[in-house]
Amino acid sequence: MRVAGIDGWRGGWVAVVLDGHGTGPAVRTFETFEEGLSVLADVAYMGVDIPMGLTDDGLRPCDIEARKLLGSRRSTLFLVPPREVLMAPDYKTAKRLSEPGRKPSLQMFGLREKILDVEKALDGLSPTFRVFEAHPELSFLKMANGTPLAPKKSWNGLFRRVALLREAGIELPSELPLAEGLVPPDDILDAAAVAWTARRFSEGTAIPVPARSQDLKEGSAAEVSAAEGSAAEGSAAEGSAAEGSATIWY
């Protein structure tokens, strides 16, 4: 079963694809998420390092819980503001529309084009459960058995993540084709970590945030998500708009 992890970068999107047959991972790039869905049409599950599911009011519970899990690395996960704030025409307006003490970071506001790109690509697609939100730092923390890692842009942090992926059976190539080779190393590492989560998702061992009251042993993570996807009405964006419905997997 082929699975993929996808991360946004300044040139569009980068995906790390695992085929489940023991061969090395493939790295692919594409400009839009819609193009990525076409390129990865034969992939069973895709984890994406991008917020999926905006609230109409207040913060997303999954972000608050995930930051608690990340501990000293909590700043790597941005708190996603409500849709009205994120869709403001400029950052100044977004800050004005925010509740006191909840102004979005400039980095978070800068992600809105990527968020909209994913929403547009998934709108009206069925089933949508094959594409889910994941966070690479949660994935790396799990790989490291809860031991905090150095920042991913540091020398030690970069090579520790490479080693963790190798231990997990994901051996990234030292050289890539020209287009893929232009992607910053940390973005490829993030995509690979999310691919690791996608593999766990397909095996039923991925962990959701917030935690489900339903015991995942009763069904695989994919089956639980599929059941939720089948129950949702409307588009992917509409089906995840309710506060508290967004989930981050690792």
MIMI-907330 format. One line per field, with one value per residue: residue number from 0; residue in one letter; x, y, z of N, C-alpha, C in turn. Coordinates in pm, whole numbers, plus 50000, padded with zeros to 5 digits. Example, Ala and Ser with C-alpha at 12.3 -4.5 7.8 and 13.67 -1.06 7.14 Angstrom:
num = [0  1]
residuo = [A  S]
nc1 = [51319  51285]
nc2 = [49431  49775]
nc3 = [50780  50708]
cac1 = [51230  51367]
cac2 = [49550  49894]
cac3 = [50780  50714]
cc1 = [51320  51290]
cc2 = [49670  50003]
cc3 = [50780  50787]
// end
This chain:
num = [0  1  2  3  4  5  6  7  8  9  10  11  12  13  14  15  16  17  18  19  20  21  22  23  24  25  26  27  28  29  30  31  32  33  34  35  36  37  38  39  40  41  42  43  44  45  46  47  48  49  50  51  52  53  54  55  56  57  58  59  60  61  62  63  64  65  66  67  68  69  70  71  72  73  74  75  76  77  78  79  80  81  82  83  84  85  86  87  88  89  90  91  92  93  94  95  96  97  98  99  100  101  102  103  104  105  106  107  108  109  110  111  112  113  114  115  116  117  118  119  120  121  122  123  124  125  126  127  128  129  130  131  132  133  134  135  136  137  138  139  140  141  142  143  144  145  146  147  148  149  150  151  152  153  154  155  156  157  158  159  160  161  162  163  164  165  166  167  168  169  170  171  172  173  174  175  176  177  178  179  180  181  182  183  184  185  186  187  188  189  190  191  192  193  194  195  196  197  198  199  200  201  202  203  204  205  206  207  208  209  210  211  212  213  214  215  216  217  218  219  220  221  222  223  224  225  226  227  228  229  230  231  232  233  234  235  236  237  238  239  240  241  242  243  244  245  246  247  248  249]
residuo = [M  R  V  A  G  I  D  G  W  R  G  G  W  V  A  V  V  L  D  G  H  G  T  G  P  A  V  R  T  F  E  T  F  E  E  G  L  S  V  L  A  D  V  A  Y  M  G  V  D  I  P  M  G  L  T  D  D  G  L  R  P  C  D  I  E  A  R  K  L  L  G  S  R  R  S  T  L  F  L  V  P  P  R  E  V  L  M  A  P  D  Y  K  T  A  K  R  L  S  E  P  G  R  K  P  S  L  Q  M  F  G  L  R  E  K  I  L  D  V  E  K  A  L  D  G  L  S  P  T  F  R  V  F  E  A  H  P  E  L  S  F  L  K  M  A  N  G  T  P  L  A  P  K  K  S  W  N  G  L  F  R  R  V  A  L  L  R  E  A  G  I  E  L  P  S  E  L  P  L  A  E  G  L  V  P  P  D  D  I  L  D  A  A  A  V  A  W  T  A  R  R  F  S  E  G  T  A  I  P  V  P  A  R  S  Q  D  L  K  E  G  S  A  A  E  V  S  A  A  E  G  S  A  A  E  G  S  A  A  E  G  S  A  A  E  G  S  A  T  I  W  Y]
nc1 = [50084  50063  50162  50171  50350  50301  50426  50421  50612  50816  50807  50579  50452  50583  50625  50678  50687  50594  50619  50571  50700  50959  51141  51333  51216  51017  51054  50853  50751  50512  50310  50051  49801  49593  49710  49886  49713  49643  49893  49953  49760  49742  49797  49715  49672  49719  49910  49910  50095  49945  49700  49374  49048  48885  48777  48467  48465  48684  48975  49125  49065  49236  49484  49554  49577  49777  49998  50048  50139  50376  50543  50847  50885  50662  50623  50652  50414  50156  49894  49581  49376  49022  48813  48723  48921  49155  49093  49103  49172  49431  49721  49709  49435  49353  49465  49314  49062  49086  49039  49112  49447  49475  49592  49692  50008  50248  50360  50166  49949  50055  50025  49780  49721  49812  49644  49394  49442  49448  49187  49035  49115  49017  48749  48430  48521  48500  48574  48691  48846  49091  49284  49450  49518  49841  50123  50461  50648  50526  50528  50807  50871  50737  50876  51119  51066  50957  51162  51280  51376  51653  51624  51498  51636  51889  52224  52258  51990  51887  52034  51970  51702  51718  51842  51646  51440  51568  51598  51334  51294  51292  51482  51624  51731  52066  52100  51895  51670  51687  51465  51337  51559  51598  51437  51421  51609  51477  51208  51173  51237  51024  50808  50871  50845  50573  50488  50564  50375  50147  50183  50158  49896  49764  49809  49670  49777  49827  49799  49538  49481  49259  49250  49058  48747  48663  48800  49083  49156  48939  48908  49096  49299  49252  49003  48843  48861  48751  48489  48407  48438  48246  48020  48014  47869  47850  48119  48477  48584  48351  48259  48442  48427  48306  48357  48608  48610  48831  49123  49446  49693  49941]
nc2 = [49880  50213  50515  50862  51154  51499  51827  52181  52418  52701  52687  52552  52241  51949  51600  51294  50968  50645  50309  50065  49830  49796  49934  50235  50558  50779  51109  51378  51677  51945  52214  52298  52185  52045  51950  51778  51581  51457  51367  51188  50993  50717  50671  50552  50672  51001  51209  51543  51830  52071  52297  52164  52224  52475  52680  52847  53014  53091  52900  52601  52298  52079  52193  52316  52094  51950  52119  52101  51837  51862  52008  52152  52203  52329  52569  52512  52445  52619  52821  52804  53053  53159  53121  53372  53550  53447  53474  53741  54046  54147  54138  54331  54380  54126  54105  54302  54188  53980  53811  53953  53898  53684  53715  53617  53470  53613  53421  53219  53351  53374  53122  53094  53086  52834  52677  52738  52640  52365  52324  52399  52203  51972  52011  51886  51635  51280  50966  51175  51103  50991  51181  51353  51561  51609  51636  51704  51740  51623  51364  51310  51336  51116  50910  50942  50845  51026  51195  51522  51702  51875  52196  52173  52304  52320  52181  51944  51884  51838  51611  51426  51384  51271  51031  50917  50872  50688  50475  50409  50291  50452  50562  50832  50962  51076  51244  51419  51451  51750  51938  51846  51848  52113  52175  52281  52112  52068  52076  51849  51656  51698  51622  51353  51262  51294  51115  50880  50886  50856  50595  50464  50534  50386  50138  50134  50233  50497  50798  51003  51356  51580  51303  51014  50911  50667  50346  50283  50028  49892  49928  50010  50311  50423  50311  50422  50694  50681  50612  50844  51021  50925  50988  51260  51554  51732  51935  51882  52100  52215  52006  51992  52223  52274  52373  52209  51979  51929  51728  51624  51400  51160]
nc3 = [50000  49906  50059  50157  50264  50295  50256  50275  50087  49985  49708  49644  49692  49858  49844  50015  49926  50024  49936  50054  49989  50057  49901  49832  49949  49744  49622  49548  49376  49346  49217  49297  49532  49421  49185  49310  49414  49179  49080  49282  49265  49297  49557  49876  50132  50254  50448  50562  50630  50724  50844  50859  50848  50975  51249  51330  51536  51799  51915  51772  51932  51888  51828  52070  52242  52109  52131  52402  52416  52272  52434  52508  52243  52151  52017  51751  51646  51517  51651  51518  51389  51395  51099  50992  51078  50961  50694  50649  50467  50500  50717  50920  50943  51020  51276  51403  51397  51570  51886  52209  52303  52134  51884  51560  51467  51240  51074  51084  50964  50715  50611  50498  50221  50147  50305  50192  49938  49981  50079  49853  49669  49785  49802  49765  49697  49727  49870  50143  50351  50305  50299  50542  50832  50968  51195  51175  51389  51609  51514  51494  51764  51870  51737  51865  52112  52294  52367  52360  52065  51910  51743  51406  51204  51293  51304  51464  51512  51254  51161  51358  51308  51052  51125  51291  51107  50943  51121  51137  50899  50678  50442  50327  50011  49933  49726  49497  49209  49003  49043  49281  49441  49504  49713  50050  50308  50560  50496  50339  50528  50707  50543  50512  50775  50811  50621  50748  50954  50795  50709  50955  51000  50802  50904  51134  51371  51418  51611  51729  51780  51921  52159  52079  52218  52150  52141  51955  51904  51832  51569  51276  51247  51001  50940  51142  51074  50821  50877  51004  50793  50615  50753  50752  50607  50298  50164  50206  50338  50449  50602  50806  50942  51183  51520  51700  51551  51398  51353  51447  51342  51446]
cac1 = [50000  50141  50118  50255  50350  50309  50458  50430  50736  50797  50783  50456  50437  50675  50570  50760  50596  50641  50541  50541  50767  51098  51226  51352  51106  51022  51027  50787  50709  50404  50283  49925  49758  49511  49804  49938  49614  49652  50022  49951  49629  49748  49835  49597  49653  49810  49917  49947  50134  49875  49572  49258  48931  48890  48661  48395  48492  48774  49088  49099  49109  49348  49608  49585  49622  49904  50105  50080  50219  50506  50626  50944  50879  50525  50620  50654  50275  50087  49753  49506  49264  48897  48812  48710  49051  49253  49054  49111  49248  49571  49758  49661  49292  49344  49492  49201  48945  49116  49005  49228  49542  49473  49632  49772  50144  50262  50384  50037  49871  50116  49988  49640  49713  49827  49521  49290  49478  49404  49040  48983  49141  48937  48607  48342  48576  48452  48584  48798  48921  49224  49373  49430  49619  49943  50225  50588  50718  50463  50576  50946  50871  50697  50989  51226  51015  50927  51280  51278  51482  51704  51553  51524  51729  52024  52300  52223  51850  51868  52086  51894  51579  51758  51868  51518  51370  51639  51560  51195  51290  51279  51618  51616  51851  52157  52090  51764  51663  51704  51349  51321  51680  51592  51354  51502  51615  51380  51076  51172  51231  50887  50723  50903  50786  50428  50470  50570  50243  50052  50201  50094  49752  49715  49823  49582  49852  49840  49732  49469  49473  49241  49233  48921  48691  48654  48927  49123  49173  48815  48921  49218  49285  49191  48862  48775  48852  48659  48354  48377  48425  48119  47911  48016  47792  47907  48258  48576  48594  48228  48246  48535  48423  48254  48462  48639  48606  48962  49208  49586  49739  50086]
cac2 = [50000  50337  50626  50979  51269  51620  51949  52299  52495  52826  52658  52474  52128  51837  51475  51175  50855  50513  50211  49947  49711  49795  50017  50367  50652  50869  51249  51444  51815  51995  52354  52312  52061  51973  51876  51670  51473  51387  51298  51083  50929  50577  50666  50520  50770  51115  51300  51677  51922  52198  52293  52125  52240  52600  52705  52972  53098  53030  52820  52459  52216  51991  52270  52336  51966  51912  52201  52043  51717  51899  52060  52256  52226  52370  52683  52464  52427  52747  52823  52846  53141  53131  53147  53515  53613  53398  53519  53887  54088  54174  54100  54435  54354  54000  54135  54379  54100  53875  53833  53999  53795  53572  53759  53513  53505  53645  53294  53151  53423  53346  52988  53088  53045  52688  52622  52752  52552  52230  52326  52403  52075  51866  52046  51801  51502  51173  51001  51268  51056  50946  51294  51394  51651  51551  51733  51632  51741  51518  51236  51292  51315  50977  50827  50957  50797  51136  51278  51643  51714  52008  52255  52100  52376  52310  52065  51826  51854  51783  51474  51339  51348  51176  50904  50861  50821  50567  50369  50374  50227  50552  50604  50937  50965  51188  51331  51414  51522  51895  52007  51804  51884  52253  52188  52285  51982  52051  52049  51707  51579  51708  51538  51214  51231  51281  50986  50781  50886  50799  50450  50423  50551  50272  50018  50145  50265  50642  50852  51129  51465  51522  51159  50968  50831  50532  50274  50255  49884  49839  49943  50083  50456  50450  50275  50522  50816  50655  50618  50984  51083  50883  51052  51403  51598  51845  51931  51860  52223  52232  51897  52006  52361  52284  52383  52086  51863  51908  51628  51611  51263  51136]
cac3 = [50000  49896  50142  50133  50354  50213  50329  50190  50087  49911  49567  49628  49784  49840  49898  50028  49902  50066  49860  50133  49937  50098  49817  49888  49929  49630  49656  49434  49399  49260  49247  49369  49597  49323  49103  49392  49418  49051  49077  49383  49254  49339  49699  49956  50240  50249  50561  50516  50736  50703  50914  50781  50932  51050  51333  51308  51652  51896  51868  51750  52046  51851  51837  52212  52295  52045  52189  52532  52391  52219  52542  52473  52097  52122  51925  51613  51603  51526  51687  51399  51426  51325  50955  50963  51101  50863  50561  50643  50348  50532  50854  51012  50967  51094  51417  51455  51411  51668  52025  52287  52341  52039  51751  51495  51430  51098  51004  51071  50864  50586  50565  50453  50081  50145  50362  50090  49828  50019  50084  49716  49604  49848  49801  49685  49673  49815  50012  50177  50468  50267  50321  50681  50887  51056  51232  51177  51518  51689  51460  51537  51908  51890  51694  51964  52241  52384  52394  52277  51965  51880  51628  51282  51119  51350  51256  51543  51492  51120  51148  51447  51237  50948  51190  51336  50989  50900  51215  51106  50767  50572  50407  50225  49925  49955  49609  49433  49082  49016  49100  49419  49514  49543  49832  50171  50376  50668  50439  50299  50652  50757  50457  50543  50905  50790  50551  50856  51018  50699  50716  51081  50979  50724  50987  51250  51492  51432  51730  51700  51878  52054  52166  52061  52326  52095  52143  51819  51885  51774  51424  51242  51236  50872  50947  51223  50995  50711  50931  51025  50662  50557  50826  50727  50492  50229  50121  50310  50417  50525  50698  50917  50988  51319  51619  51770  51464  51337  51419  51403  51363  51447]
cc1 = [50088  50078  50213  50243  50376  50335  50464  50568  50718  50768  50657  50446  50543  50614  50680  50665  50664  50555  50512  50608  50916  51191  51233  51236  51127  50987  50970  50752  50597  50367  50157  49886  49670  49599  49860  49843  49616  49781  50022  49819  49628  49789  49709  49568  49760  49799  49967  49980  50076  49743  49457  49136  48944  48765  48591  48422  48586  48885  49047  49150  49228  49481  49651  49640  49758  50020  50144  50170  50361  50599  50717  50943  50741  50518  50622  50513  50201  49942  49675  49387  49136  48904  48808  48845  49150  49221  49054  49199  49396  49594  49708  49514  49273  49367  49375  49080  48965  49069  49129  49319  49549  49507  49719  49914  50148  50286  50253  49954  49925  50081  49851  49627  49725  49700  49407  49316  49429  49251  48980  48999  49050  48787  48529  48396  48518  48520  48702  48883  49062  49329  49347  49544  49714  50043  50358  50659  50657  50513  50720  50955  50833  50811  51100  51182  50999  51045  51278  51398  51530  51627  51594  51620  51870  52091  52258  52078  51822  51912  52020  51766  51607  51777  51738  51440  51435  51602  51417  51181  51273  51417  51609  51744  51936  52155  51956  51770  51658  51587  51333  51440  51687  51512  51444  51497  51508  51240  51065  51165  51089  50792  50746  50843  50636  50397  50476  50436  50138  50062  50138  49942  49694  49719  49734  49654  49874  49755  49666  49480  49360  49220  49086  48875  48679  48791  48965  49148  49050  48818  49045  49191  49217  49041  48783  48756  48754  48515  48312  48355  48292  48003  47903  47934  47862  48053  48349  48585  48471  48217  48336  48530  48377  48369  48482  48646  48741  49045  49347  49631  49892  50114]
cc2 = [50126  50446  50742  51080  51393  51741  52065  52362  52612  52804  52578  52367  52022  51715  51370  51056  50725  50409  50083  49821  49709  49876  50158  50459  50739  51009  51317  51588  51851  52135  52373  52178  51978  51890  51758  51552  51391  51306  51177  51006  50785  50561  50647  50625  50877  51196  51434  51765  52059  52189  52259  52129  52363  52614  52833  53069  53023  52949  52675  52380  52127  52063  52287  52207  51926  51993  52151  51921  51752  51959  52172  52290  52279  52487  52640  52440  52557  52728  52882  52932  53101  53174  53296  53586  53574  53448  53671  53930  54116  54144  54202  54412  54227  54023  54211  54290  53994  53913  53879  53883  53678  53615  53651  53562  53536  53518  53219  53218  53395  53210  52984  53046  52894  52621  52626  52661  52410  52224  52320  52267  51965  51891  51955  51663  51402  51043  51094  51217  51011  51057  51348  51484  51577  51660  51663  51631  51643  51381  51210  51268  51171  50883  50827  50913  50909  51225  51401  51650  51858  52063  52190  52172  52377  52184  51938  51784  51789  51637  51376  51294  51250  51037  50838  50803  50692  50449  50321  50312  50323  50611  50706  50941  51088  51287  51309  51478  51673  51962  51974  51846  52029  52276  52190  52152  51963  52024  51903  51619  51581  51619  51390  51172  51212  51154  50871  50770  50827  50647  50395  50432  50430  50143  50020  50180  50415  50690  50986  51229  51557  51370  51124  50893  50686  50467  50237  50107  49820  49849  50023  50232  50492  50420  50375  50650  50799  50664  50762  51055  51049  50955  51202  51437  51717  51825  51905  51982  52240  52126  51910  52146  52373  52285  52249  51966  51832  51811  51631  51470  51258  50990]
cc3 = [50000  49983  50118  50245  50270  50302  50230  50198  49993  49763  49542  49735  49753  49908  49907  50023  49944  49998  49936  50087  49968  50010  49876  49863  49806  49677  49532  49472  49303  49308  49329  49431  49505  49229  49180  49402  49290  49042  49169  49382  49303  49484  49784  50062  50231  50377  50511  50635  50706  50782  50819  50872  51019  51136  51289  51422  51746  51831  51848  51870  52013  51862  51983  52272  52238  52102  52327  52516  52347  52325  52496  52325  52054  52023  51779  51559  51626  51570  51570  51441  51354  51178  50923  50976  50991  50722  50548  50525  50374  50680  50956  51045  51048  51243  51480  51481  51521  51807  52100  52328  52245  51896  51686  51467  51281  51017  50982  50964  50724  50529  50497  50306  50067  50199  50261  49971  49857  50020  49944  49648  49657  49839  49708  49659  49772  49774  50037  50292  50433  50281  50460  50727  50980  51090  51251  51312  51617  51645  51506  51687  51943  51850  51799  52104  52343  52419  52304  52184  51954  51760  51496  51188  51175  51297  51330  51520  51358  51114  51245  51380  51124  51009  51237  51219  50940  50991  51190  50967  50652  50545  50294  50143  49954  49839  49542  49296  49104  49087  49248  49504  49556  49670  49956  50247  50483  50615  50393  50423  50710  50675  50487  50677  50894  50711  50650  50927  50925  50698  50843  51070  50906  50804  51111  51378  51510  51549  51695  51815  51834  52047  52150  52186  52282  52094  52000  51795  51823  51622  51395  51239  51106  50874  51030  51144  50879  50758  50954  50892  50598  50623  50796  50603  50429  50196  50237  50399  50504  50633  50816  50978  51132  51418  51690  51680  51402  51421  51360  51438  51370  51475]
// end
